[in-house]
Amino acid sequence: MQHTGKFYRIALLFNANKVYDRQVVAGVGQYLQASQCTWDIFMEDDFVYHKETIQRLSIDGIIADFDDPETAELLKNIDVPLVAVGGSYQNPDFYPHFPYVATDNYALIETAFLHLKQKGLNHFAFYGLPTENQQKHWAIERENAFIHLMQKYAYPIRLYQGEQTNSQNWRTAQEKLIQWIQSLPQHTGIIAVTDARARHLLQACETARMAVPDQYCVIGIDNEEIIQYLSRISLSSVSQGTKQIGYQAAKLLHHQLNHLPVSNKPLLIPPLGVEERNSTDYLSLCDPLVIQAMHYIRQRACQGIKVEQVLDHLRISRSNLELRFKAEMNKTIHQIIHQEKMKRAIHLLRFSDIAITEIAEVCGYPSLQYFYSVFKKEQGNTPKAFRAYWQNK
């Protein structure tokens, strides 16, 4: 689209301390780069907008977060071109009467559910947010989507909203969460309404020594990078199409500013898919001793454990456990320990900038040379070349 040469002052009303908002803003930026439209973007220096300034802004257009009810109310009657961004609604009457770009909440939950189902799980649960004040409508929509999916596939509905946690109630909230998880059948896939809530589940399971993913699988929503650093078990998560949301919102506003027709029908953006990590790396295991052994190995493989330590932990003979591993997994205990170390090394090479010498050490390899030898033999490339390939992809 050709621009008119006029500079438009555009306000982005988002709080970029949240991953969702940050990526929507990044999507707006991608549109600016692609279209070369002449916009002067207004955002506060701290990337957090202040609601009391909305009415005083001297602007030509707005893209705003309508998941925040106060923002929606403040902008209800504003007389400049506006595009709203937020979550989808099952009831179409809830949408505002102007252009709206939404994350598809139903598709987010369906993507998480189908991921767990394809792992061979047959029990499902949902950990949501308290919804008394109706402020977080997207949480209500996601919970309703879960209920609908359970009814559609004829599964029992297992729900827990928990508490809005803070420093005062954190311990008691975790104790209640542990009790709820323990009330679920083993081999349940739990969908958390956000990655932050998924982290509660991972911590509760670790505290109560419930094995993830061998006894319970956990999947979150948002693919929030910081969460990955705060849990020992890496979290599988549904990636939202947030940059696409920002891109489409900017495109709609550009059309309005150029006096082109724009539909008020909500534009729903589907998720990108599941970023699969350890928390749903589920093997359909039946033997309780193999499940216990797998949990022990996952937790300690990178500490340089040998088969003997697994046997000591379970107080079982080698021949007995080897037979059980062969029957359940068609692999030896030693092969599984090696596999877990290699998976960890691959993950760190792909998704971190930790030095390769450090990776060799934290993954339990006795020397850098040995790590290089084993890695090249198995992956067909050196760790350095492997990392370079993924960084350039």
C-alpha positions in Angstrom: 0.0 0.0 0.0 1.3 3.5 -0.8 1.6 6.0 2.0 0.4 9.6 1.6 3.6 11.2 2.9 1.8 12.4 6.0 3.2 11.3 9.4 0.6 9.7 11.6 1.0 9.7 15.4 0.0 6.3 16.6 -0.5 5.2 20.2 0.2 1.6 21.2 -1.6 1.0 24.5 0.0 -2.1 25.8 1.9 -3.1 28.9 5.1 -4.7 27.4 6.0 -6.4 30.7 3.9 -9.3 29.5 5.1 -11.6 26.7 1.7 -11.4 24.9 1.8 -7.6 24.7 5.5 -7.5 23.8 5.0 -9.9 20.8 1.9 -8.0 19.6 4.0 -4.8 19.6 6.8 -6.7 17.7 4.1 -7.7 15.2 3.1 -4.1 14.7 6.8 -3.3 14.2 7.0 -6.0 11.5 4.2 -4.4 9.6 5.9 -1.0 9.8 9.1 -2.5 8.4 7.2 -4.3 5.7 4.9 -1.5 4.6 7.2 1.4 5.3 4.2 3.4 6.4 5.0 6.8 8.0 3.9 6.3 11.5 5.3 8.1 14.6 4.8 5.5 17.3 3.9 6.7 20.8 4.8 4.4 23.7 5.8 5.4 27.2 9.5 5.1 28.0 8.9 2.3 30.5 6.6 0.5 27.9 3.7 0.7 30.3 1.0 3.1 29.3 -0.7 5.2 31.9 -4.5 5.2 31.6 -5.0 8.7 33.0 -3.2 10.1 29.9 -5.5 8.4 27.3 -7.9 11.3 26.8 -5.1 13.9 26.5 -3.1 12.1 23.8 -2.8 14.1 20.6 -2.9 11.1 18.2 -4.3 10.0 14.8 -4.8 6.3 15.6 -4.7 3.7 18.4 -4.0 0.0 18.7 -5.0 -1.1 22.2 -5.2 -4.1 24.5 -8.9 -4.8 25.0 -8.3 -7.7 27.3 -8.0 -4.9 29.9 -11.6 -3.9 30.8 -10.6 -0.4 32.0 -8.9 0.3 28.6 -12.0 -0.9 26.7 -14.2 1.4 28.8 -11.9 4.4 28.4 -11.7 4.0 24.6 -15.4 3.2 24.1 -16.3 6.6 22.7 -12.9 7.9 21.5 -13.1 9.7 18.1 -10.0 8.4 16.3 -9.4 5.3 14.2 -9.0 2.4 16.6 -8.1 -1.3 16.3 -8.6 -3.5 19.4 -6.6 -6.6 20.3 -7.7 -9.2 22.7 -9.0 -12.7 23.3 -11.8 -14.4 21.4 -15.3 -14.8 22.7 -17.8 -17.7 22.2 -20.6 -15.2 22.4 -20.3 -12.8 19.4 -22.2 -10.1 21.3 -19.2 -9.5 23.5 -17.1 -8.1 20.7 -16.7 -4.3 20.3 -18.2 -2.6 17.3 -15.0 -1.8 15.5 -12.0 -3.7 14.1 -10.9 -6.4 16.5 -8.0 -8.9 16.2 -8.1 -11.8 18.6 -6.2 -14.8 19.8 -8.4 -17.8 19.2 -8.9 -19.1 22.8 -10.8 -22.2 21.7 -8.0 -23.2 19.3 -5.3 -22.7 22.0 -7.0 -25.2 24.3 -7.8 -27.6 21.5 -4.2 -27.5 20.3 -3.0 -28.3 23.9 -5.6 -31.1 24.3 -4.9 -32.8 21.0 -1.1 -32.7 21.8 -1.8 -34.6 25.0 -4.3 -36.9 23.4 -1.7 -37.8 20.6 0.7 -38.8 23.4 -1.7 -41.6 24.3 -3.2 -40.0 27.4 -6.8 -40.7 28.3 -7.3 -38.5 31.3 -7.3 -34.7 31.1 -7.6 -31.8 33.6 -7.6 -28.0 33.5 -5.9 -25.6 35.9 -7.3 -22.2 35.5 -7.7 -18.8 37.3 -10.2 -17.6 39.8 -12.9 -15.9 37.8 -15.1 -14.2 40.4 -14.3 -10.7 39.3 -14.7 -11.5 35.5 -11.7 -9.3 34.8 -9.7 -11.9 32.9 -12.4 -13.0 30.4 -9.8 -14.9 28.3 -9.3 -17.3 31.3 -13.1 -17.9 31.4 -13.1 -18.5 27.6 -10.3 -21.0 27.9 -12.0 -22.9 30.7 -15.2 -23.0 28.7 -13.3 -24.3 25.7 -11.9 -27.1 27.9 -15.4 -28.0 29.2 -16.7 -28.1 25.6 -13.9 -30.4 24.4 -14.4 -32.8 27.3 -18.1 -33.0 26.4 -17.4 -33.4 22.7 -14.9 -36.3 23.3 -16.9 -37.8 26.3 -14.2 -37.3 28.9 -14.9 -36.4 32.6 -14.5 -32.7 33.4 -11.7 -32.1 35.9 -11.2 -28.5 36.7 -9.4 -26.5 39.4 -9.3 -22.7 39.5 -7.0 -22.5 42.5 -6.2 -19.2 44.1 -4.8 -15.8 42.9 -1.4 -16.4 44.5 0.7 -13.9 46.4 3.6 -14.0 48.9 1.2 -14.4 51.8 -0.8 -17.4 50.5 1.8 -19.1 48.2 2.4 -22.0 50.5 -1.2 -22.8 51.3 -2.2 -22.4 47.7 0.5 -24.9 46.7 -0.7 -27.4 49.3 -4.2 -27.2 47.9 -2.9 -27.6 44.4 -0.9 -30.7 45.4 -4.1 -32.2 46.9 -6.0 -31.5 43.7 -3.2 -33.1 41.5 -3.2 -36.1 43.8 -6.9 -36.5 43.4 -6.4 -37.0 39.6 -5.9 -40.4 38.0 -2.2 -41.1 37.2 -1.3 -40.4 33.6 -3.4 -37.3 33.4 -2.5 -34.5 31.0 -3.1 -31.1 32.7 -3.6 -28.0 30.6 -2.8 -24.8 32.4 -4.5 -21.5 31.4 -1.1 -19.8 31.2 2.6 -20.7 31.5 2.7 -19.0 34.9 0.0 -21.4 36.2 1.8 -24.3 34.5 4.9 -23.4 36.6 2.7 -23.8 39.8 1.9 -27.4 38.6 5.6 -28.2 38.0 6.6 -26.9 41.4 3.8 -28.7 43.2 4.7 -32.0 41.5 8.3 -31.6 42.4 7.5 -30.7 46.0 5.2 -33.8 46.4 7.5 -36.1 44.4 5.0 -36.7 41.6 6.8 -37.6 38.4 6.5 -35.3 35.4 5.9 -36.4 32.6 5.8 -40.1 33.8 2.8 -39.7 36.1 1.4 -36.3 35.1 1.9 -34.3 31.9 1.8 -30.5 32.0 1.3 -28.0 29.1 1.0 -24.3 29.3 0.0 -21.4 27.0 2.2 -18.5 25.9 5.6 -20.1 25.4 7.0 -17.5 27.9 10.8 -17.8 27.7 11.5 -16.8 31.3 9.3 -19.7 32.6 11.8 -22.1 31.0 14.5 -20.8 33.3 12.5 -21.2 36.5 11.7 -24.9 36.5 13.9 -27.9 36.4 11.6 -29.7 34.0 11.3 -27.7 30.7 7.7 -26.8 30.0 5.8 -27.7 26.8 3.6 -24.7 25.7 1.3 -23.6 23.0 2.7 -20.6 21.1 0.2 -18.0 20.3 0.3 -16.2 16.9 0.9 -12.9 18.7 3.2 -11.3 16.1 0.6 -12.1 13.5 -2.0 -10.4 15.7 0.1 -7.2 15.9 0.8 -7.3 12.2 -2.9 -7.7 11.2 -3.9 -5.0 13.7 -1.4 -2.5 12.2 -2.6 -3.4 8.7 -6.3 -2.7 9.7 -5.3 0.6 11.2 -3.3 1.5 8.1 -6.4 0.8 5.9 -8.5 3.1 8.1 -6.0 5.9 8.0 -6.1 5.6 4.2 -9.9 5.6 4.2 -10.2 2.1 2.8 -13.1 -0.1 3.9 -12.4 -2.2 7.0 -14.6 -5.0 8.4 -15.7 -4.9 12.0 -16.0 -8.7 12.0 -13.4 -10.1 14.5 -10.3 -11.5 13.0 -9.3 -14.7 14.9 -5.6 -15.7 14.8 -4.9 -19.4 15.4 -1.9 -20.6 17.6 1.4 -21.4 15.9 1.5 -24.8 17.5 3.1 -26.6 20.5 6.7 -26.1 21.5 7.2 -29.6 22.8 9.6 -30.0 25.8 10.1 -32.4 28.7 6.8 -31.8 30.6 4.8 -33.8 27.9 7.6 -36.1 26.8 5.3 -39.0 27.8 5.9 -42.6 27.3 2.9 -44.9 27.8 4.5 -46.9 30.6 2.6 -49.4 32.7 5.3 -50.9 35.0 5.4 -48.8 38.2 9.1 -49.7 38.7 10.0 -48.5 35.2 8.1 -45.3 35.9 10.0 -44.7 39.1 13.3 -45.5 37.4 12.5 -43.1 34.5 11.7 -40.3 37.0 15.0 -40.9 38.8 17.0 -41.0 35.6 15.4 -37.9 34.2 16.2 -36.0 37.4 19.8 -37.3 37.8 21.1 -38.4 34.4 23.2 -35.3 34.0 24.8 -35.8 37.5 26.8 -38.7 36.0 24.8 -41.5 37.6 25.4 -45.1 36.6 23.0 -48.0 36.4 24.1 -49.1 39.9 22.6 -45.9 41.5 19.3 -46.5 39.8 19.2 -50.1 41.2 20.2 -48.9 44.7 17.4 -46.3 44.5 14.8 -48.9 43.7 16.3 -51.7 45.7 16.0 -54.1 42.8 18.3 -56.5 41.0 19.9 -55.5 37.7 18.5 -58.5 35.8 15.0 -57.8 37.1 15.0 -54.1 36.1 16.8 -54.8 32.8 14.0 -57.2 31.8 11.3 -54.7 32.7 13.1 -51.9 30.6 13.4 -54.3 27.7 9.7 -55.2 27.9 8.5 -51.6 28.3 11.0 -49.6 26.2 13.1 -52.1 24.3 16.2 -50.4 25.6 18.8 -51.0 28.4 19.0 -48.8 31.5 22.4 -47.6 30.3 21.0 -46.6 26.9 18.2 -44.6 28.6 20.7 -42.7 30.9 22.8 -41.9 27.8 19.7 -40.8 25.9 18.6 -38.4 28.6 22.0 -36.8 28.8 22.1 -36.3 25.1 18.6 -34.8 25.0 19.7 -32.3 27.6 22.9 -31.4 25.7 20.9 -30.9 22.4 18.4 -28.7 24.2 21.1 -26.5 25.7 23.0 -26.2 22.4 19.8 -25.2 20.5 18.2 -22.9 23.0 20.9 -21.4 25.2 24.2 -19.5 24.7 26.0 -21.5 27.5 29.6 -22.3 26.5 30.0 -25.8 25.1 32.6 -26.6 27.8 30.0 -25.8 30.4 27.3 -27.9 28.6 29.7 -30.9 28.6 30.1 -30.4 32.4 26.5 -29.8 33.4 25.3 -32.8 31.3 27.7 -35.1 33.1 30.3 -35.9 30.5 33.8 -36.5 32.0 35.6 -34.3 29.5 35.0 -32.0 26.6 36.8 -34.4 24.2 34.6 -37.3 25.3 31.5 -35.1 24.8 32.7 -34.1 21.3 33.4 -37.8 20.4 30.0 -39.1 21.7 28.1 -36.2 20.2 29.6 -36.5 16.7 29.2 -40.3 16.6 25.5 -40.0 17.4 24.5 -36.7 15.7 26.9 -36.8 12.7 28.2 -33.3 13.6 30.3 -31.6 16.3 28.5 -29.7 19.1 29.9 -26.4 17.6 28.6 -27.2 14.1 25.3 -28.4 15.4 24.8 -25.1 17.4 25.8 -23.0 14.4 23.3 -24.8 12.2 20.4 -24.1 14.6 21.4 -20.5 15.1 21.4 -19.9 11.4 18.1 -21.7 10.8 
